[in-house]
Amino acid sequence: MKGSYILILQLPAPLVALQVGRLGRFDFAAGFYLYIGSAMGSGGLEARLAHHQRRHKPHPHWHVDYLRAHARLREAWAVGAVERLECRWCRALAASPAVSIPVRGFG
């Protein structure tokens, strides 16, 4: 099944100068992080969520893989749909004063 998802990650301690692929080095405060993505490939949501459940990856593929090595996956919410929903969800969350974007271009 194809669809979109939100990962709820918890970082128990701050990270200083975490290398995130070619994006650069960034500091991450301890706390909760939301990562929104889509799974439109052949494996769909099942394969993508299985990838994100594995904490350590020998060859990180997505930016979130670098953070995931240090953060606990608390929950994953998924919606089966052929339409990509992540941009709509990101805009809605960004409109909330309780939500901040710690790294532009992360994702």
Secondary structure, 3 states (H helix, E strand, C coil): CCEEEEEEEEECCCEEEEEECCCEEEEECCEEEEEEEEECCCCHHHHHHHHHHCCCCCCCCCHHHHHHCCCEEEEEEEEECCCCCHHHHHHHHHCCCCCCCCCCCCC
